[in-house]
Amino acid sequence: MNTITTYFKGVWSELKKVTWPTRTEVINHTIIVIVSAAVAVAVTAGADYGLSRLIKFIIQNKS
């Protein structure tokens, strides 16, 4: 039981050393992540659309 108590005291001690981000930083980073994800989705969707059109074009002209 003593080792568990020591463990959680150490965890609490380390958590006190953490520099937590401000609300503004969290909001800004969240926006960056959402925009980055949207760009990645758009690029992937565009590549998928373009490649599928290319494959269809090749198949139609082959026969």
N, CA, C and O atoms as CSV, one atom per row, in Angstrom:
chain,resi,resn,atom,element,x,y,z
A,1,MET,N,N,0.833,-1.196,0.000
A,1,MET,CA,C,0.000,0.000,0.000
A,1,MET,C,C,0.873,1.253,0.000
A,1,MET,O,O,0.496,2.275,-0.573
A,2,ASN,N,N,2.027,1.175,0.637
A,2,ASN,CA,C,2.908,2.323,0.724
A,2,ASN,C,C,3.464,2.692,-0.648
A,2,ASN,O,O,3.645,3.875,-0.934
A,3,THR,N,N,3.741,1.704,-1.503
A,3,THR,CA,C,4.297,1.996,-2.828
A,3,THR,C,C,3.263,2.697,-3.712
A,3,THR,O,O,3.619,3.547,-4.528
A,4,ILE,N,N,1.996,2.345,-3.552
A,4,ILE,CA,C,0.945,3.003,-4.323
A,4,ILE,C,C,0.843,4.475,-3.923
A,4,ILE,O,O,0.730,5.349,-4.784
A,5,THR,N,N,0.883,4.744,-2.644
A,5,THR,CA,C,0.829,6.113,-2.143
A,5,THR,C,C,2.029,6.911,-2.640
A,5,THR,O,O,1.888,8.060,-3.060
A,6,THR,N,N,3.196,6.303,-2.592
A,6,THR,CA,C,4.407,6.970,-3.070
A,6,THR,C,C,4.300,7.269,-4.561
A,6,THR,O,O,4.699,8.341,-5.017
A,7,TYR,N,N,3.767,6.329,-5.305
A,7,TYR,CA,C,3.600,6.513,-6.749
A,7,TYR,C,C,2.711,7.721,-7.044
A,7,TYR,O,O,3.078,8.585,-7.841
A,8,PHE,N,N,1.550,7.781,-6.405
A,8,PHE,CA,C,0.630,8.884,-6.672
A,8,PHE,C,C,1.159,10.219,-6.156
A,8,PHE,O,O,0.857,11.259,-6.740
A,9,LYS,N,N,1.926,10.215,-5.095
A,9,LYS,CA,C,2.566,11.450,-4.642
A,9,LYS,C,C,3.568,11.934,-5.679
A,9,LYS,O,O,3.676,13.134,-5.934
A,10,GLY,N,N,4.303,10.998,-6.278
A,10,GLY,CA,C,5.245,11.359,-7.339
A,10,GLY,C,C,4.531,11.888,-8.565
A,10,GLY,O,O,4.976,12.857,-9.180
A,11,VAL,N,N,3.419,11.251,-8.924
A,11,VAL,CA,C,2.634,11.711,-10.070
A,11,VAL,C,C,2.131,13.129,-9.818
A,11,VAL,O,O,2.229,13.988,-10.694
A,12,TRP,N,N,1.600,13.373,-8.643
A,12,TRP,CA,C,1.081,14.703,-8.309
A,12,TRP,C,C,2.202,15.739,-8.328
A,12,TRP,O,O,2.005,16.868,-8.779
A,13,SER,N,N,3.356,15.359,-7.846
A,13,SER,CA,C,4.509,16.259,-7.844
A,13,SER,C,C,4.906,16.626,-9.274
A,13,SER,O,O,5.208,17.786,-9.555
A,14,GLU,N,N,4.907,15.646,-10.174
A,14,GLU,CA,C,5.249,15.915,-11.575
A,14,GLU,C,C,4.184,16.772,-12.259
A,14,GLU,O,O,4.514,17.629,-13.079
A,15,LEU,N,N,2.916,16.549,-11.931
A,15,LEU,CA,C,1.844,17.343,-12.532
A,15,LEU,C,C,1.941,18.811,-12.139
A,15,LEU,O,O,1.530,19.684,-12.903
A,16,LYS,N,N,2.472,19.088,-10.972
A,16,LYS,CA,C,2.637,20.481,-10.544
A,16,LYS,C,C,3.698,21.197,-11.379
A,16,LYS,O,O,3.691,22.425,-11.469
A,17,LYS,N,N,4.615,20.431,-11.994
A,17,LYS,CA,C,5.688,21.017,-12.795
A,17,LYS,C,C,5.245,21.317,-14.232
A,17,LYS,O,O,5.940,22.020,-14.965
A,18,VAL,N,N,4.103,20.789,-14.624
A,18,VAL,CA,C,3.636,20.948,-16.000
A,18,VAL,C,C,3.225,22.395,-16.252
A,18,VAL,O,O,2.567,23.022,-15.423
A,19,THR,N,N,3.626,22.913,-17.410
A,19,THR,CA,C,3.186,24.238,-17.833
A,19,THR,C,C,1.980,24.037,-18.729
A,19,THR,O,O,2.121,23.611,-19.875
A,20,TRP,N,N,0.807,24.337,-18.222
A,20,TRP,CA,C,-0.420,24.119,-18.968
A,20,TRP,C,C,-0.644,25.250,-19.952
A,20,TRP,O,O,-0.347,26.401,-19.634
A,21,PRO,N,N,-1.158,24.958,-21.139
A,21,PRO,CA,C,-1.404,26.021,-22.121
A,21,PRO,C,C,-2.570,26.909,-21.694
A,21,PRO,O,O,-3.458,26.498,-20.947
A,22,THR,N,N,-2.531,28.134,-22.194
A,22,THR,CA,C,-3.628,29.054,-21.896
A,22,THR,C,C,-4.828,28.690,-22.781
A,22,THR,O,O,-4.712,27.905,-23.722
A,23,ARG,N,N,-5.957,29.270,-22.457
A,23,ARG,CA,C,-7.175,29.014,-23.237
A,23,ARG,C,C,-6.988,29.445,-24.690
A,23,ARG,O,O,-7.428,28.753,-25.608
A,24,THR,N,N,-6.340,30.581,-24.893
A,24,THR,CA,C,-6.097,31.084,-26.251
A,24,THR,C,C,-5.208,30.121,-27.036
A,24,THR,O,O,-5.470,29.861,-28.211
A,25,GLU,N,N,-4.171,29.597,-26.410
A,25,GLU,CA,C,-3.287,28.640,-27.087
A,25,GLU,C,C,-4.046,27.376,-27.487
A,25,GLU,O,O,-3.868,26.860,-28.591
A,26,VAL,N,N,-4.882,26.890,-26.594
A,26,VAL,CA,C,-5.658,25.685,-26.891
A,26,VAL,C,C,-6.592,25.936,-28.073
A,26,VAL,O,O,-6.707,25.098,-28.967
A,27,ILE,N,N,-7.254,27.084,-28.074
A,27,ILE,CA,C,-8.171,27.416,-29.170
A,27,ILE,C,C,-7.404,27.531,-30.488
A,27,ILE,O,O,-7.834,26.988,-31.505
A,28,ASN,N,N,-6.272,28.233,-30.474
A,28,ASN,CA,C,-5.470,28.394,-31.690
A,28,ASN,C,C,-4.966,27.057,-32.218
A,28,ASN,O,O,-5.029,26.807,-33.421
A,29,HIS,N,N,-4.475,26.209,-31.350
A,29,HIS,CA,C,-3.974,24.905,-31.767
A,29,HIS,C,C,-5.109,24.022,-32.287
A,29,HIS,O,O,-4.917,23.254,-33.230
A,30,THR,N,N,-6.274,24.128,-31.682
A,30,THR,CA,C,-7.429,23.366,-32.146
A,30,THR,C,C,-7.825,23.795,-33.557
A,30,THR,O,O,-8.124,22.958,-34.409
A,31,ILE,N,N,-7.824,25.099,-33.792
A,31,ILE,CA,C,-8.149,25.607,-35.127
A,31,ILE,C,C,-7.132,25.109,-36.152
A,31,ILE,O,O,-7.502,24.703,-37.254
A,32,ILE,N,N,-5.861,25.140,-35.787
A,32,ILE,CA,C,-4.811,24.660,-36.695
A,32,ILE,C,C,-5.022,23.189,-37.032
A,32,ILE,O,O,-4.874,22.795,-38.189
A,33,VAL,N,N,-5.361,22.386,-36.053
A,33,VAL,CA,C,-5.583,20.957,-36.288
A,33,VAL,C,C,-6.790,20.740,-37.193
A,33,VAL,O,O,-6.735,19.917,-38.107
A,34,ILE,N,N,-7.874,21.465,-36.951
A,34,ILE,CA,C,-9.082,21.301,-37.767
A,34,ILE,C,C,-8.825,21.720,-39.207
A,34,ILE,O,O,-9.234,21.028,-40.140
A,35,VAL,N,N,-8.141,22.864,-39.394
A,35,VAL,CA,C,-7.823,23.332,-40.752
A,35,VAL,C,C,-6.886,22.347,-41.444
A,35,VAL,O,O,-7.088,22.029,-42.616
A,36,SER,N,N,-5.876,21.863,-40.747
A,36,SER,CA,C,-4.944,20.891,-41.328
A,36,SER,C,C,-5.662,19.612,-41.731
A,36,SER,O,O,-5.391,19.059,-42.797
A,37,ALA,N,N,-6.561,19.144,-40.902
A,37,ALA,CA,C,-7.327,17.936,-41.227
A,37,ALA,C,C,-8.214,18.174,-42.438
A,37,ALA,O,O,-8.331,17.301,-43.299
A,38,ALA,N,N,-8.838,19.339,-42.515
A,38,ALA,CA,C,-9.697,19.659,-43.663
A,38,ALA,C,C,-8.878,19.717,-44.952
A,38,ALA,O,O,-9.329,19.235,-45.991
A,39,VAL,N,N,-7.693,20.296,-44.895
A,39,VAL,CA,C,-6.824,20.346,-46.074
A,39,VAL,C,C,-6.412,18.934,-46.484
A,39,VAL,O,O,-6.423,18.605,-47.671
A,40,ALA,N,N,-6.051,18.103,-45.516
A,40,ALA,CA,C,-5.661,16.728,-45.820
A,40,ALA,C,C,-6.821,15.960,-46.454
A,40,ALA,O,O,-6.613,15.190,-47.392
A,41,VAL,N,N,-8.024,16.159,-45.956
A,41,VAL,CA,C,-9.209,15.505,-46.531
A,41,VAL,C,C,-9.440,15.996,-47.954
A,41,VAL,O,O,-9.728,15.199,-48.846
A,42,ALA,N,N,-9.317,17.304,-48.172
A,42,ALA,CA,C,-9.536,17.872,-49.507
A,42,ALA,C,C,-8.509,17.347,-50.506
A,42,ALA,O,O,-8.863,17.009,-51.636
A,43,VAL,N,N,-7.250,17.276,-50.104
A,43,VAL,CA,C,-6.204,16.761,-50.995
A,43,VAL,C,C,-6.455,15.293,-51.314
A,43,VAL,O,O,-6.341,14.878,-52.467
A,44,THR,N,N,-6.794,14.513,-50.303
A,44,THR,CA,C,-7.060,13.086,-50.519
A,44,THR,C,C,-8.277,12.887,-51.410
A,44,THR,O,O,-8.250,12.052,-52.314
A,45,ALA,N,N,-9.337,13.637,-51.168
A,45,ALA,CA,C,-10.545,13.527,-51.988
A,45,ALA,C,C,-10.261,13.953,-53.423
A,45,ALA,O,O,-10.733,13.315,-54.364
A,46,GLY,N,N,-9.497,15.019,-53.597
A,46,GLY,CA,C,-9.144,15.479,-54.932
A,46,GLY,C,C,-8.320,14.455,-55.682
A,46,GLY,O,O,-8.561,14.207,-56.863
A,47,ALA,N,N,-7.352,13.859,-55.010
A,47,ALA,CA,C,-6.531,12.830,-55.635
A,47,ALA,C,C,-7.378,11.617,-55.989
A,47,ALA,O,O,-7.217,11.046,-57.068
A,48,ASP,N,N,-8.259,11.223,-55.116
A,48,ASP,CA,C,-9.144,10.082,-55.366
A,48,ASP,C,C,-10.037,10.346,-56.568
A,48,ASP,O,O,-10.188,9.492,-57.441
A,49,TYR,N,N,-10.623,11.528,-56.606
A,49,TYR,CA,C,-11.503,11.889,-57.718
A,49,TYR,C,C,-10.725,11.925,-59.038
A,49,TYR,O,O,-11.163,11.363,-60.042
A,50,GLY,N,N,-9.589,12.579,-59.022
A,50,GLY,CA,C,-8.786,12.699,-60.230
A,50,GLY,C,C,-8.301,11.353,-60.748
A,50,GLY,O,O,-8.362,11.078,-61.946
A,51,LEU,N,N,-7.820,10.521,-59.837
A,51,LEU,CA,C,-7.325,9.205,-60.255
A,51,LEU,C,C,-8.452,8.310,-60.744
A,51,LEU,O,O,-8.265,7.552,-61.697
A,52,SER,N,N,-9.617,8.381,-60.113
A,52,SER,CA,C,-10.732,7.552,-60.571
A,52,SER,C,C,-11.204,8.003,-61.949
A,52,SER,O,O,-11.561,7.168,-62.780
A,53,ARG,N,N,-11.213,9.320,-62.206
A,53,ARG,CA,C,-11.569,9.819,-63.545
A,53,ARG,C,C,-10.539,9.363,-64.576
A,53,ARG,O,O,-10.901,8.995,-65.693
A,54,LEU,N,N,-9.274,9.384,-64.210
A,54,LEU,CA,C,-8.209,8.951,-65.106
A,54,LEU,C,C,-8.356,7.468,-65.451
A,54,LEU,O,O,-8.230,7.086,-66.615
A,55,ILE,N,N,-8.618,6.645,-64.456
A,55,ILE,CA,C,-8.802,5.213,-64.686
A,55,ILE,C,C,-10.008,4.970,-65.586
A,55,ILE,O,O,-9.928,4.165,-66.514
A,56,LYS,N,N,-11.112,5.645,-65.332
A,56,LYS,CA,C,-12.296,5.496,-66.182
A,56,LYS,C,C,-12.000,5.914,-67.606
A,56,LYS,O,O,-12.446,5.257,-68.546
A,57,PHE,N,N,-11.253,6.996,-67.786
A,57,PHE,CA,C,-10.885,7.476,-69.120
A,57,PHE,C,C,-10.041,6.428,-69.847
A,57,PHE,O,O,-10.274,6.137,-71.021
A,58,ILE,N,N,-9.067,5.870,-69.144
A,58,ILE,CA,C,-8.193,4.868,-69.737
A,58,ILE,C,C,-8.977,3.630,-70.124
A,58,ILE,O,O,-8.779,3.086,-71.211
A,59,ILE,N,N,-9.867,3.176,-69.249
A,59,ILE,CA,C,-10.654,1.969,-69.525
A,59,ILE,C,C,-11.593,2.192,-70.703
A,59,ILE,O,O,-11.732,1.305,-71.546
A,60,GLN,N,N,-12.234,3.342,-70.784
A,60,GLN,CA,C,-13.171,3.613,-71.876
A,60,GLN,C,C,-12.446,3.721,-73.220
A,60,GLN,O,O,-12.987,3.284,-74.236
A,61,ASN,N,N,-11.273,4.275,-73.253
A,61,ASN,CA,C,-10.546,4.444,-74.504
A,61,ASN,C,C,-9.795,3.177,-74.932
A,61,ASN,O,O,-9.369,3.062,-76.081
A,62,LYS,N,N,-9.640,2.253,-74.025
A,62,LYS,CA,C,-8.918,1.013,-74.330
A,62,LYS,C,C,-9.777,0.071,-75.157
A,62,LYS,O,O,-9.262,-0.656,-76.006
A,63,SER,N,N,-11.072,0.079,-74.918
A,63,SER,CA,C,-11.932,-0.887,-75.604
A,63,SER,C,C,-12.579,-0.365,-76.824
A,63,SER,O,O,-13.325,-1.088,-77.484
